[in-house]
C-alpha cells in the first residue's frame, strides 16, 4: 500500500514526522547500482511487508529509471525561476 499519512501518530511513522526527500538524476545509460555485498544483503530482506528505508531518520526514497533523457521544458523553467518561494502556479 502507498502510505500517505505524514502524522507522527501513524503506526508506520514511529513517532516521527515523515518528510519526503528530493531526487537525483544519473546520466542516460550510466552504470550504477549497489556494491555486491549490499546487493546480497538487500536480496535477503523480507519485502512482503511495508517498511521505511532508514526508519531512524524518517526519510523515504524512490528511484525512477528510464531509457530516455529528461529535458526541462520552457514552461517548467519559467515556473522555477518565477517561483522561488513555492507559490502555486495560479498565483504566478
PDB file of N, CA, C and O in Angstrom:
ATOM      1  N   UNK A   1       0.827  -1.205   0.000  1.00  0.00           N
ATOM      2  CA  UNK A   1       0.000   0.000   0.000  1.00  0.00           C
ATOM      3  C   UNK A   1       0.866   1.261   0.000  1.00  0.00           C
ATOM      4  O   UNK A   1       1.990   1.255   0.501  1.00  0.00           O
ATOM      5  N   UNK A   2       0.337   2.320  -0.558  1.00  0.00           N
ATOM      6  CA  UNK A   2       1.009   3.612  -0.537  1.00  0.00           C
ATOM      7  C   UNK A   2       0.596   4.325   0.737  1.00  0.00           C
ATOM      8  O   UNK A   2      -0.592   4.541   0.976  1.00  0.00           O
ATOM      9  N   UNK A   3       1.568   4.690   1.551  1.00  0.00           N
ATOM     10  CA  UNK A   3       1.291   5.347   2.828  1.00  0.00           C
ATOM     11  C   UNK A   3       1.401   6.844   2.624  1.00  0.00           C
ATOM     12  O   UNK A   3       2.459   7.359   2.263  1.00  0.00           O
ATOM     13  N   UNK A   4       0.282   7.546   2.862  1.00  0.00           N
ATOM     14  CA  UNK A   4       0.286   8.998   2.677  1.00  0.00           C
ATOM     15  C   UNK A   4       0.209   9.742   4.001  1.00  0.00           C
ATOM     16  O   UNK A   4       0.311  10.968   4.024  1.00  0.00           O
ATOM     17  N   UNK A   5       0.033   9.037   5.083  1.00  0.00           N
ATOM     18  CA  UNK A   5      -0.131   9.682   6.383  1.00  0.00           C
ATOM     19  C   UNK A   5       1.214  10.184   6.878  1.00  0.00           C
ATOM     20  O   UNK A   5       2.119   9.386   7.124  1.00  0.00           O
ATOM     21  N   UNK A   6       1.359  11.503   7.030  1.00  0.00           N
ATOM     22  CA  UNK A   6       2.617  12.089   7.466  1.00  0.00           C
ATOM     23  C   UNK A   6       2.630  12.375   8.957  1.00  0.00           C
ATOM     24  O   UNK A   6       3.621  12.882   9.482  1.00  0.00           O
ATOM     25  N   UNK A   7       1.551  12.059   9.640  1.00  0.00           N
ATOM     26  CA  UNK A   7       1.440  12.347  11.066  1.00  0.00           C
ATOM     27  C   UNK A   7       2.385  11.473  11.883  1.00  0.00           C
ATOM     28  O   UNK A   7       2.545  10.292  11.575  1.00  0.00           O
ATOM     29  N   UNK A   8       3.016  12.030  12.920  1.00  0.00           N
ATOM     30  CA  UNK A   8       3.850  11.211  13.800  1.00  0.00           C
ATOM     31  C   UNK A   8       3.048  10.125  14.516  1.00  0.00           C
ATOM     32  O   UNK A   8       3.623   9.154  15.006  1.00  0.00           O
ATOM     33  N   UNK A   9       1.709  10.284  14.582  1.00  0.00           N
ATOM     34  CA  UNK A   9       0.865   9.296  15.259  1.00  0.00           C
ATOM     35  C   UNK A   9       0.597   8.060  14.409  1.00  0.00           C
ATOM     36  O   UNK A   9       0.103   7.057  14.924  1.00  0.00           O
ATOM     37  N   UNK A  10       0.910   8.113  13.126  1.00  0.00           N
ATOM     38  CA  UNK A  10       0.697   6.961  12.260  1.00  0.00           C
ATOM     39  C   UNK A  10       1.606   5.819  12.709  1.00  0.00           C
ATOM     40  O   UNK A  10       2.782   6.051  12.990  1.00  0.00           O
ATOM     41  N   UNK A  11       1.086   4.590  12.783  1.00  0.00           N
ATOM     42  CA  UNK A  11       1.915   3.476  13.265  1.00  0.00           C
ATOM     43  C   UNK A  11       3.166   3.227  12.420  1.00  0.00           C
ATOM     44  O   UNK A  11       4.171   2.752  12.950  1.00  0.00           O
ATOM     45  N   UNK A  12       3.132   3.530  11.136  1.00  0.00           N
ATOM     46  CA  UNK A  12       4.308   3.304  10.295  1.00  0.00           C
ATOM     47  C   UNK A  12       5.354   4.400  10.436  1.00  0.00           C
ATOM     48  O   UNK A  12       6.489   4.225   9.993  1.00  0.00           O
ATOM     49  N   UNK A  13       4.994   5.528  11.044  1.00  0.00           N
ATOM     50  CA  UNK A  13       5.943   6.631  11.181  1.00  0.00           C
ATOM     51  C   UNK A  13       6.732   6.585  12.478  1.00  0.00           C
ATOM     52  O   UNK A  13       7.668   7.367  12.647  1.00  0.00           O
ATOM     53  N   UNK A  14       6.394   5.713  13.381  1.00  0.00           N
ATOM     54  CA  UNK A  14       7.186   5.523  14.595  1.00  0.00           C
ATOM     55  C   UNK A  14       7.395   6.777  15.416  1.00  0.00           C
ATOM     56  O   UNK A  14       8.460   6.949  16.008  1.00  0.00           O
ATOM     57  N   UNK A  15       6.400   7.666  15.470  1.00  0.00           N
ATOM     58  CA  UNK A  15       6.528   8.866  16.276  1.00  0.00           C
ATOM     59  C   UNK A  15       7.300   9.990  15.612  1.00  0.00           C
ATOM     60  O   UNK A  15       7.561  11.014  16.242  1.00  0.00           O
ATOM     61  N   UNK A  16       7.673   9.815  14.341  1.00  0.00           N
ATOM     62  CA  UNK A  16       8.426  10.846  13.628  1.00  0.00           C
ATOM     63  C   UNK A  16       7.564  11.453  12.527  1.00  0.00           C
ATOM     64  O   UNK A  16       6.705  10.779  11.959  1.00  0.00           O
ATOM     65  N   UNK A  17       7.794  12.704  12.237  1.00  0.00           N
ATOM     66  CA  UNK A  17       7.108  13.333  11.114  1.00  0.00           C
ATOM     67  C   UNK A  17       7.784  12.880   9.827  1.00  0.00           C
ATOM     68  O   UNK A  17       9.006  12.953   9.700  1.00  0.00           O
ATOM     69  N   UNK A  18       6.990  12.417   8.885  1.00  0.00           N
ATOM     70  CA  UNK A  18       7.531  11.960   7.607  1.00  0.00           C
ATOM     71  C   UNK A  18       7.807  13.164   6.720  1.00  0.00           C
ATOM     72  O   UNK A  18       6.922  13.994   6.513  1.00  0.00           O
ATOM     73  N   UNK A  19       9.006  13.267   6.201  1.00  0.00           N
ATOM     74  CA  UNK A  19       9.365  14.357   5.300  1.00  0.00           C
ATOM     75  C   UNK A  19       9.946  13.766   4.023  1.00  0.00           C
ATOM     76  O   UNK A  19      11.016  13.158   4.054  1.00  0.00           O
ATOM     77  N   UNK A  20       9.256  13.936   2.907  1.00  0.00           N
ATOM     78  CA  UNK A  20       9.815  13.433   1.648  1.00  0.00           C
ATOM     79  C   UNK A  20      11.150  14.098   1.347  1.00  0.00           C
ATOM     80  O   UNK A  20      11.377  15.251   1.713  1.00  0.00           O
ATOM     81  N   UNK A  21      12.005  13.384   0.696  1.00  0.00           N
ATOM     82  CA  UNK A  21      13.326  13.899   0.359  1.00  0.00           C
ATOM     83  C   UNK A  21      13.271  14.588  -0.996  1.00  0.00           C
ATOM     84  O   UNK A  21      12.322  15.328  -1.253  1.00  0.00           O
ATOM     85  N   UNK A  22      14.191  14.390  -1.823  1.00  0.00           N
ATOM     86  CA  UNK A  22      14.246  15.019  -3.134  1.00  0.00           C
ATOM     87  C   UNK A  22      14.483  13.967  -4.187  1.00  0.00           C
ATOM     88  O   UNK A  22      13.959  12.857  -4.098  1.00  0.00           O
ATOM     89  N   UNK A  23      15.259  14.307  -5.167  1.00  0.00           N
ATOM     90  CA  UNK A  23      15.543  13.342  -6.216  1.00  0.00           C
ATOM     91  C   UNK A  23      16.953  13.578  -6.742  1.00  0.00           C
ATOM     92  O   UNK A  23      17.574  14.607  -6.475  1.00  0.00           O
ATOM     93  N   UNK A  24      17.424  12.630  -7.471  1.00  0.00           N
ATOM     94  CA  UNK A  24      18.717  12.757  -8.115  1.00  0.00           C
ATOM     95  C   UNK A  24      18.630  12.175  -9.510  1.00  0.00           C
ATOM     96  O   UNK A  24      17.783  11.322  -9.776  1.00  0.00           O
ATOM     97  N   UNK A  25      19.483  12.620 -10.391  1.00  0.00           N
ATOM     98  CA  UNK A  25      19.477  12.124 -11.763  1.00  0.00           C
ATOM     99  C   UNK A  25      20.843  11.572 -12.124  1.00  0.00           C
ATOM    100  O   UNK A  25      21.873  12.160 -11.796  1.00  0.00           O
ATOM    101  N   UNK A  26      20.838  10.437 -12.804  1.00  0.00           N
ATOM    102  CA  UNK A  26      22.051   9.893 -13.410  1.00  0.00           C
ATOM    103  C   UNK A  26      21.983  10.189 -14.900  1.00  0.00           C
ATOM    104  O   UNK A  26      20.893  10.322 -15.457  1.00  0.00           O
ATOM    105  N   UNK A  27      23.110  10.292 -15.533  1.00  0.00           N
ATOM    106  CA  UNK A  27      23.115  10.451 -16.975  1.00  0.00           C
ATOM    107  C   UNK A  27      22.493   9.232 -17.643  1.00  0.00           C
ATOM    108  O   UNK A  27      22.521   8.134 -17.089  1.00  0.00           O
ATOM    109  N   UNK A  28      21.935   9.424 -18.829  1.00  0.00           N
ATOM    110  CA  UNK A  28      21.299   8.319 -19.544  1.00  0.00           C
ATOM    111  C   UNK A  28      22.312   7.196 -19.771  1.00  0.00           C
ATOM    112  O   UNK A  28      23.437   7.436 -20.210  1.00  0.00           O
ATOM    113  N   UNK A  29      21.903   6.003 -19.472  1.00  0.00           N
ATOM    114  CA  UNK A  29      22.698   4.792 -19.669  1.00  0.00           C
ATOM    115  C   UNK A  29      23.976   4.759 -18.835  1.00  0.00           C
ATOM    116  O   UNK A  29      24.916   4.046 -19.186  1.00  0.00           O
ATOM    117  N   UNK A  30      24.032   5.507 -17.752  1.00  0.00           N
ATOM    118  CA  UNK A  30      25.199   5.482 -16.867  1.00  0.00           C
ATOM    119  C   UNK A  30      25.133   4.246 -15.974  1.00  0.00           C
ATOM    120  O   UNK A  30      24.075   3.912 -15.440  1.00  0.00           O
ATOM    121  N   UNK A  31      26.251   3.582 -15.818  1.00  0.00           N
ATOM    122  CA  UNK A  31      26.288   2.412 -14.937  1.00  0.00           C
ATOM    123  C   UNK A  31      26.142   2.863 -13.489  1.00  0.00           C
ATOM    124  O   UNK A  31      26.795   3.814 -13.060  1.00  0.00           O
ATOM    125  N   UNK A  32      25.279   2.174 -12.736  1.00  0.00           N
ATOM    126  CA  UNK A  32      25.074   2.497 -11.329  1.00  0.00           C
ATOM    127  C   UNK A  32      24.471   1.280 -10.641  1.00  0.00           C
ATOM    128  O   UNK A  32      24.029   0.341 -11.301  1.00  0.00           O
ATOM    129  N   UNK A  33      24.455   1.301  -9.337  1.00  0.00           N
ATOM    130  CA  UNK A  33      23.882   0.202  -8.581  1.00  0.00           C
ATOM    131  C   UNK A  33      24.641  -0.020  -7.290  1.00  0.00           C
ATOM    132  O   UNK A  33      25.598   0.687  -6.974  1.00  0.00           O
ATOM    133  N   UNK A  34      24.192  -1.016  -6.556  1.00  0.00           N
ATOM    134  CA  UNK A  34      24.792  -1.323  -5.264  1.00  0.00           C
ATOM    135  C   UNK A  34      26.070  -2.141  -5.425  1.00  0.00           C
ATOM    136  O   UNK A  34      26.206  -2.899  -6.385  1.00  0.00           O
ATOM    137  N   UNK A  35      27.001  -1.991  -4.492  1.00  0.00           N
ATOM    138  CA  UNK A  35      28.134  -2.924  -4.457  1.00  0.00           C
ATOM    139  C   UNK A  35      27.617  -4.343  -4.180  1.00  0.00           C
ATOM    140  O   UNK A  35      26.522  -4.508  -3.641  1.00  0.00           O
ATOM    141  N   UNK A  36      28.384  -5.345  -4.539  1.00  0.00           N
ATOM    142  CA  UNK A  36      27.935  -6.735  -4.422  1.00  0.00           C
ATOM    143  C   UNK A  36      27.461  -7.102  -3.024  1.00  0.00           C
ATOM    144  O   UNK A  36      26.426  -7.752  -2.882  1.00  0.00           O
ATOM    145  N   UNK A  37      28.198  -6.700  -1.977  1.00  0.00           N
ATOM    146  CA  UNK A  37      27.806  -7.093  -0.623  1.00  0.00           C
ATOM    147  C   UNK A  37      26.473  -6.451  -0.221  1.00  0.00           C
ATOM    148  O   UNK A  37      25.659  -7.091   0.446  1.00  0.00           O
ATOM    149  N   UNK A  38      26.243  -5.204  -0.616  1.00  0.00           N
ATOM    150  CA  UNK A  38      24.964  -4.560  -0.299  1.00  0.00           C
ATOM    151  C   UNK A  38      23.826  -5.191  -1.092  1.00  0.00           C
ATOM    152  O   UNK A  38      22.719  -5.336  -0.573  1.00  0.00           O
ATOM    153  N   UNK A  39      24.080  -5.566  -2.334  1.00  0.00           N
ATOM    154  CA  UNK A  39      23.067  -6.225  -3.145  1.00  0.00           C
ATOM    155  C   UNK A  39      22.653  -7.552  -2.511  1.00  0.00           C
ATOM    156  O   UNK A  39      21.462  -7.843  -2.399  1.00  0.00           O
ATOM    157  N   UNK A  40      23.627  -8.351  -2.098  1.00  0.00           N
ATOM    158  CA  UNK A  40      23.316  -9.641  -1.482  1.00  0.00           C
ATOM    159  C   UNK A  40      22.538  -9.459  -0.182  1.00  0.00           C
ATOM    160  O   UNK A  40      21.609 -10.221   0.088  1.00  0.00           O
ATOM    161  N   UNK A  41      22.898  -8.468   0.622  1.00  0.00           N
ATOM    162  CA  UNK A  41      22.165  -8.187   1.860  1.00  0.00           C
ATOM    163  C   UNK A  41      20.730  -7.749   1.541  1.00  0.00           C
ATOM    164  O   UNK A  41      19.791  -8.159   2.224  1.00  0.00           O
ATOM    165  N   UNK A  42      20.558  -6.925   0.515  1.00  0.00           N
ATOM    166  CA  UNK A  42      19.230  -6.428   0.151  1.00  0.00           C
ATOM    167  C   UNK A  42      18.330  -7.537  -0.378  1.00  0.00           C
ATOM    168  O   UNK A  42      17.115  -7.481  -0.188  1.00  0.00           O
ATOM    169  N   UNK A  43      18.900  -8.545  -1.039  1.00  0.00           N
ATOM    170  CA  UNK A  43      18.072  -9.626  -1.575  1.00  0.00           C
ATOM    171  C   UNK A  43      17.553 -10.553  -0.482  1.00  0.00           C
ATOM    172  O   UNK A  43      16.659 -11.358  -0.740  1.00  0.00           O
ATOM    173  N   UNK A  44      18.081 -10.461   0.706  1.00  0.00           N
ATOM    174  CA  UNK A  44      17.626 -11.311   1.818  1.00  0.00           C
ATOM    175  C   UNK A  44      16.548 -10.642   2.672  1.00  0.00           C
ATOM    176  O   UNK A  44      16.037 -11.262   3.605  1.00  0.00           O
ATOM    177  N   UNK A  45      16.193  -9.402   2.376  1.00  0.00           N
ATOM    178  CA  UNK A  45      15.200  -8.670   3.171  1.00  0.00           C
ATOM    179  C   UNK A  45      13.796  -9.125   2.793  1.00  0.00           C
ATOM    180  O   UNK A  45      13.501  -9.331   1.616  1.00  0.00           O
ATOM    181  N   UNK A  46      12.926  -9.281   3.796  1.00  0.00           N
ATOM    182  CA  UNK A  46      11.531  -9.644   3.564  1.00  0.00           C
ATOM    183  C   UNK A  46      10.797  -8.435   2.988  1.00  0.00           C
ATOM    184  O   UNK A  46      10.600  -7.439   3.683  1.00  0.00           O
ATOM    185  N   UNK A  47      10.394  -8.519   1.729  1.00  0.00           N
ATOM    186  CA  UNK A  47       9.707  -7.402   1.078  1.00  0.00           C
ATOM    187  C   UNK A  47       8.195  -7.591   1.025  1.00  0.00           C
ATOM    188  O   UNK A  47       7.508  -6.865   0.307  1.00  0.00           O
ATOM    189  N   UNK A  48       7.669  -8.558   1.780  1.00  0.00           N
ATOM    190  CA  UNK A  48       6.225  -8.775   1.774  1.00  0.00           C
ATOM    191  C   UNK A  48       5.492  -7.828   2.706  1.00  0.00           C
ATOM    192  O   UNK A  48       4.263  -7.767   2.677  1.00  0.00           O
ATOM    193  N   UNK A  49       6.220  -7.089   3.532  1.00  0.00           N
ATOM    194  CA  UNK A  49       5.609  -6.139   4.463  1.00  0.00           C
ATOM    195  C   UNK A  49       6.183  -4.753   4.199  1.00  0.00           C
ATOM    196  O   UNK A  49       7.373  -4.620   3.914  1.00  0.00           O
ATOM    197  N   UNK A  50       5.327  -3.695   4.294  1.00  0.00           N
ATOM    198  CA  UNK A  50       5.858  -2.342   4.086  1.00  0.00           C
ATOM    199  C   UNK A  50       6.853  -1.962   5.170  1.00  0.00           C
ATOM    200  O   UNK A  50       6.669  -2.298   6.340  1.00  0.00           O
ATOM    201  N   UNK A  51       7.886  -1.275   4.782  1.00  0.00           N
ATOM    202  CA  UNK A  51       8.894  -0.810   5.734  1.00  0.00           C
ATOM    203  C   UNK A  51       9.522   0.461   5.193  1.00  0.00           C
ATOM    204  O   UNK A  51       9.625   0.650   3.980  1.00  0.00           O
ATOM    205  N   UNK A  52       9.937   1.321   6.093  1.00  0.00           N
ATOM    206  CA  UNK A  52      10.620   2.544   5.689  1.00  0.00           C
ATOM    207  C   UNK A  52      12.097   2.266   5.478  1.00  0.00           C
ATOM    208  O   UNK A  52      12.688   1.423   6.153  1.00  0.00           O
ATOM    209  N   UNK A  53      12.669   2.970   4.554  1.00  0.00           N
ATOM    210  CA  UNK A  53      14.114   2.966   4.416  1.00  0.00           C
ATOM    211  C   UNK A  53      14.660   3.947   5.427  1.00  0.00           C
ATOM    212  O   UNK A  53      14.090   5.022   5.619  1.00  0.00           O
ATOM    213  N   UNK A  54      15.744   3.599   6.068  1.00  0.00           N
ATOM    214  CA  UNK A  54      16.325   4.475   7.086  1.00  0.00           C
ATOM    215  C   UNK A  54      15.263   4.920   8.086  1.00  0.00           C
ATOM    216  O   UNK A  54      15.094   6.119   8.312  1.00  0.00           O
ATOM    217  N   UNK A  55      14.559   3.992   8.677  1.00  0.00           N
ATOM    218  CA  UNK A  55      13.463   4.315   9.590  1.00  0.00           C
ATOM    219  C   UNK A  55      13.910   5.174  10.763  1.00  0.00           C
ATOM    220  O   UNK A  55      13.072   5.763  11.445  1.00  0.00           O
ATOM    221  N   UNK A  56      15.209   5.257  11.010  1.00  0.00           N
ATOM    222  CA  UNK A  56      15.689   6.058  12.131  1.00  0.00           C
ATOM    223  C   UNK A  56      15.600   7.555  11.868  1.00  0.00           C
ATOM    224  O   UNK A  56      15.537   8.333  12.820  1.00  0.00           O
ATOM    225  N   UNK A  57      15.591   7.991  10.589  1.00  0.00           N
ATOM    226  CA  UNK A  57      15.509   9.428  10.332  1.00  0.00           C
ATOM    227  C   UNK A  57      14.261   9.849   9.566  1.00  0.00           C
ATOM    228  O   UNK A  57      14.143  11.013   9.184  1.00  0.00           O
ATOM    229  N   UNK A  58      13.325   8.926   9.332  1.00  0.00           N
ATOM    230  CA  UNK A  58      12.051   9.285   8.731  1.00  0.00           C
ATOM    231  C   UNK A  58      12.116   9.701   7.275  1.00  0.00           C
ATOM    232  O   UNK A  58      11.301  10.514   6.840  1.00  0.00           O
ATOM    233  N   UNK A  59      13.055   9.173   6.510  1.00  0.00           N
ATOM    234  CA  UNK A  59      13.194   9.542   5.103  1.00  0.00           C
ATOM    235  C   UNK A  59      12.799   8.355   4.241  1.00  0.00           C
ATOM    236  O   UNK A  59      13.178   7.219   4.528  1.00  0.00           O
ATOM    237  N   UNK A  60      12.051   8.611   3.203  1.00  0.00           N
ATOM    238  CA  UNK A  60      11.692   7.578   2.246  1.00  0.00           C
ATOM    239  C   UNK A  60      12.307   7.940   0.899  1.00  0.00           C
ATOM    240  O   UNK A  60      12.346   9.113   0.526  1.00  0.00           O
ATOM    241  N   UNK A  61      12.780   6.953   0.182  1.00  0.00           N
ATOM    242  CA  UNK A  61      13.482   7.198  -1.073  1.00  0.00           C
ATOM    243  C   UNK A  61      12.829   6.371  -2.173  1.00  0.00           C
ATOM    244  O   UNK A  61      12.447   5.223  -1.946  1.00  0.00           O
ATOM    245  N   UNK A  62      12.701   6.945  -3.354  1.00  0.00           N
ATOM    246  CA  UNK A  62      12.203   6.210  -4.512  1.00  0.00           C
ATOM    247  C   UNK A  62      13.078   6.564  -5.711  1.00  0.00           C
ATOM    248  O   UNK A  62      13.546   7.695  -5.841  1.00  0.00           O
ATOM    249  N   UNK A  63      13.290   5.594  -6.570  1.00  0.00           N
ATOM    250  CA  UNK A  63      14.089   5.811  -7.768  1.00  0.00           C
ATOM    251  C   UNK A  63      13.233   5.530  -8.992  1.00  0.00           C
ATOM    252  O   UNK A  63      12.481   4.556  -9.022  1.00  0.00           O
ATOM    253  N   UNK A  64      13.345   6.368  -9.981  1.00  0.00           N
ATOM    254  CA  UNK A  64      12.690   6.155 -11.268  1.00  0.00           C
ATOM    255  C   UNK A  64      13.784   6.030 -12.314  1.00  0.00           C
ATOM    256  O   UNK A  64      14.702   6.849 -12.373  1.00  0.00           O
ATOM    257  N   UNK A  65      13.675   4.997 -13.136  1.00  0.00           N
ATOM    258  CA  UNK A  65      14.673   4.819 -14.177  1.00  0.00           C
ATOM    259  C   UNK A  65      13.980   4.813 -15.528  1.00  0.00           C
ATOM    260  O   UNK A  65      12.898   4.247 -15.682  1.00  0.00           O
ATOM    261  N   UNK A  66      14.607   5.440 -16.495  1.00  0.00           N
ATOM    262  CA  UNK A  66      14.068   5.455 -17.847  1.00  0.00           C
ATOM    263  C   UNK A  66      15.219   5.419 -18.839  1.00  0.00           C
ATOM    264  O   UNK A  66      16.358   5.744 -18.505  1.00  0.00           O
ATOM    265  N   UNK A  67      14.904   5.021 -20.052  1.00  0.00           N
ATOM    266  CA  UNK A  67      15.965   4.886 -21.050  1.00  0.00           C
ATOM    267  C   UNK A  67      16.159   6.147 -21.884  1.00  0.00           C
ATOM    268  O   UNK A  67      17.097   6.219 -22.678  1.00  0.00           O
ATOM    269  N   UNK A  68      15.297   7.131 -21.720  1.00  0.00           N
ATOM    270  CA  UNK A  68      15.436   8.372 -22.477  1.00  0.00           C
ATOM    271  C   UNK A  68      15.813   9.511 -21.546  1.00  0.00           C
ATOM    272  O   UNK A  68      15.426   9.497 -20.378  1.00  0.00           O
ATOM    273  N   UNK A  69      16.552  10.491 -22.025  1.00  0.00           N
ATOM    274  CA  UNK A  69      16.922  11.621 -21.165  1.00  0.00           C
ATOM    275  C   UNK A  69      15.723  12.506 -20.852  1.00  0.00           C
ATOM    276  O   UNK A  69      14.762  12.560 -21.620  1.00  0.00           O
ATOM    277  N   UNK A  70      15.786  13.190 -19.735  1.00  0.00           N
ATOM    278  CA  UNK A  70      14.749  14.137 -19.343  1.00  0.00           C
ATOM    279  C   UNK A  70      15.222  15.543 -19.682  1.00  0.00           C
ATOM    280  O   UNK A  70      16.386  15.887 -19.478  1.00  0.00           O
ATOM    281  N   UNK A  71      14.322  16.334 -20.193  1.00  0.00           N
ATOM    282  CA  UNK A  71      14.638  17.720 -20.535  1.00  0.00           C
ATOM    283  C   UNK A  71      13.688  18.641 -19.794  1.00  0.00           C
ATOM    284  O   UNK A  71      12.512  18.317 -19.626  1.00  0.00           O
ATOM    285  N   UNK A  72      14.175  19.759 -19.359  1.00  0.00           N
ATOM    286  CA  UNK A  72      13.362  20.763 -18.688  1.00  0.00           C
ATOM    287  C   UNK A  72      12.639  21.583 -19.750  1.00  0.00           C
ATOM    288  O   UNK A  72      13.270  22.163 -20.634  1.00  0.00           O
ATOM    289  N   UNK A  73      11.304  21.629 -19.657  1.00  0.00           N
ATOM    290  CA  UNK A  73      10.541  22.408 -20.630  1.00  0.00           C
ATOM    291  C   UNK A  73      10.679  23.899 -20.327  1.00  0.00           C
ATOM    292  O   UNK A  73      11.040  24.290 -19.217  1.00  0.00           O
ATOM    293  N   UNK A  74      10.391  24.708 -21.314  1.00  0.00           N
ATOM    294  CA  UNK A  74      10.425  26.158 -21.130  1.00  0.00           C
ATOM    295  C   UNK A  74       9.432  26.564 -20.041  1.00  0.00           C
ATOM    296  O   UNK A  74       9.727  27.436 -19.224  1.00  0.00           O
ATOM    297  N   UNK A  75       8.256  25.933 -20.029  1.00  0.00           N
ATOM    298  CA  UNK A  75       7.229  26.227 -19.020  1.00  0.00           C
ATOM    299  C   UNK A  75       7.749  25.922 -17.612  1.00  0.00           C
ATOM    300  O   UNK A  75       7.553  26.717 -16.693  1.00  0.00           O
ATOM    301  N   UNK A  76       8.405  24.781 -17.444  1.00  0.00           N
ATOM    302  CA  UNK A  76       8.941  24.418 -16.128  1.00  0.00           C
ATOM    303  C   UNK A  76      10.054  25.373 -15.713  1.00  0.00           C
ATOM    304  O   UNK A  76      10.148  25.741 -14.542  1.00  0.00           O
ATOM    305  N   UNK A  77      10.893  25.775 -16.655  1.00  0.00           N
ATOM    306  CA  UNK A  77      11.968  26.721 -16.346  1.00  0.00           C
ATOM    307  C   UNK A  77      11.395  28.055 -15.884  1.00  0.00           C
ATOM    308  O   UNK A  77      11.847  28.608 -14.882  1.00  0.00           O
ATOM    309  N   UNK A  78      10.408  28.572 -16.602  1.00  0.00           N
ATOM    310  CA  UNK A  78       9.793  29.843 -16.206  1.00  0.00           C
ATOM    311  C   UNK A  78       9.143  29.716 -14.837  1.00  0.00           C
ATOM    312  O   UNK A  78       9.256  30.626 -14.015  1.00  0.00           O
ATOM    313  N   UNK A  79       8.463  28.600 -14.577  1.00  0.00           N
ATOM    314  CA  UNK A  79       7.828  28.402 -13.271  1.00  0.00           C
ATOM    315  C   UNK A  79       8.843  28.327 -12.149  1.00  0.00           C
ATOM    316  O   UNK A  79       8.602  28.848 -11.060  1.00  0.00           O
ATOM    317  N   UNK A  80       9.982  27.681 -12.402  1.00  0.00           N
ATOM    318  CA  UNK A  80      11.007  27.543 -11.361  1.00  0.00           C
ATOM    319  C   UNK A  80      11.682  28.872 -11.072  1.00  0.00           C
ATOM    320  O   UNK A  80      11.980  29.174  -9.917  1.00  0.00           O
ATOM    321  N   UNK A  81      11.926  29.669 -12.103  1.00  0.00           N
ATOM    322  CA  UNK A  81      12.614  30.934 -11.877  1.00  0.00           C
ATOM    323  C   UNK A  81      11.685  31.999 -11.318  1.00  0.00           C
ATOM    324  O   UNK A  81      12.143  32.912 -10.631  1.00  0.00           O
ATOM    325  N   UNK A  82      10.387  31.904 -11.598  1.00  0.00           N
ATOM    326  CA  UNK A  82       9.436  32.872 -11.059  1.00  0.00           C
ATOM    327  C   UNK A  82       8.883  32.434  -9.718  1.00  0.00           C
ATOM    328  O   UNK A  82       8.196  33.208  -9.051  1.00  0.00           O
ATOM    329  N   UNK A  83       9.165  31.225  -9.318  1.00  0.00           N
ATOM    330  CA  UNK A  83       8.506  30.628  -8.172  1.00  0.00           C
ATOM    331  C   UNK A  83       9.510  30.189  -7.109  1.00  0.00           C
ATOM    332  O   UNK A  83       9.441  29.044  -6.664  1.00  0.00           O
ATOM    333  N   UNK A  84      10.436  31.039  -6.683  1.00  0.00           N
ATOM    334  CA  UNK A  84      11.455  30.595  -5.736  1.00  0.00           C
ATOM    335  C   UNK A  84      10.919  30.314  -4.335  1.00  0.00           C
ATOM    336  O   UNK A  84      11.585  29.636  -3.551  1.00  0.00           O
ATOM    337  N   UNK A  85       9.740  30.816  -4.006  1.00  0.00           N
ATOM    338  CA  UNK A  85       9.198  30.617  -2.657  1.00  0.00           C
ATOM    339  C   UNK A  85       8.023  29.654  -2.632  1.00  0.00           C
ATOM    340  O   UNK A  85       7.268  29.644  -1.660  1.00  0.00           O
ATOM    341  N   UNK A  86       7.844  28.851  -3.661  1.00  0.00           N
ATOM    342  CA  UNK A  86       6.826  27.815  -3.666  1.00  0.00           C
ATOM    343  C   UNK A  86       5.411  28.309  -3.863  1.00  0.00           C
ATOM    344  O   UNK A  86       4.484  27.692  -3.338  1.00  0.00           O
ATOM    345  N   UNK A  87       5.194  29.404  -4.604  1.00  0.00           N
ATOM    346  CA  UNK A  87       3.839  29.882  -4.866  1.00  0.00           C
ATOM    347  C   UNK A  87       3.149  28.928  -5.830  1.00  0.00           C
ATOM    348  O   UNK A  87       3.794  28.310  -6.677  1.00  0.00           O
ATOM    349  N   UNK A  88       1.839  28.815  -5.694  1.00  0.00           N
ATOM    350  CA  UNK A  88       1.077  27.961  -6.593  1.00  0.00           C
ATOM    351  C   UNK A  88       1.095  28.566  -7.989  1.00  0.00           C
ATOM    352  O   UNK A  88       1.178  29.785  -8.145  1.00  0.00           O
ATOM    353  N   UNK A  89       1.015  27.708  -9.006  1.00  0.00           N
ATOM    354  CA  UNK A  89       1.109  28.192 -10.381  1.00  0.00           C
ATOM    355  C   UNK A  89       0.002  29.187 -10.716  1.00  0.00           C
ATOM    356  O   UNK A  89       0.205  30.058 -11.561  1.00  0.00           O
ATOM    357  N   UNK A  90      -1.172  29.082 -10.072  1.00  0.00           N
ATOM    358  CA  UNK A  90      -2.264  30.019 -10.328  1.00  0.00           C
ATOM    359  C   UNK A  90      -1.912  31.427  -9.854  1.00  0.00           C
ATOM    360  O   UNK A  90      -2.511  32.398 -10.316  1.00  0.00           O
ATOM    361  N   UNK A  91      -0.949  31.552  -8.940  1.00  0.00           N
ATOM    362  CA  UNK A  91      -0.560  32.857  -8.415  1.00  0.00           C
ATOM    363  C   UNK A  91       0.523  33.522  -9.250  1.00  0.00           C
ATOM    364  O   UNK A  91       0.831  34.693  -9.029  1.00  0.00           O
ATOM    365  N   UNK A  92       1.106  32.805 -10.201  1.00  0.00           N
ATOM    366  CA  UNK A  92       2.213  33.360 -10.993  1.00  0.00           C
ATOM    367  C   UNK A  92       1.733  34.416 -11.961  1.00  0.00           C
ATOM    368  O   UNK A  92       2.535  34.983 -12.703  1.00  0.00           O
TER     369      UNK A  92
END
